[in-house]
Amino acid sequence: MSEITRRSVAGIVAALGVRHMAAQTATPPSGSTPPPEDPTDVRLPNGKRQRDEILKADYKQNLKDARQLMELSRSFELDLERSDGFVLSLGLLKKLDDIEKLTKRIRGRMRR
């Protein structure tokens, strides 16, 4: 083989080798690197996910508000039965407003 042919073949082999190595470094093998961090997956100091803890707190608050809503509705029903059919009590309107506020709070937490 002539010197020019040997150098051409060596150059081609070197170029292919560099190209092959670049392709290997561009795409790491699967399973060898950890998955990318999810920016919404914030961990608390105790290791639990912040989102899970917020959902648990919302659930507990929804239960508490639902109990209060039931008490208010029972109280409203009793006061409505005791009242005169022709007179509307301001206390009844206040209870209706409180019931509405509670339901909006519960609905708002559940939509998150």
Helices and strands as residue ranges (DSSP letters): H 3-26, H 50-82, H 90-110
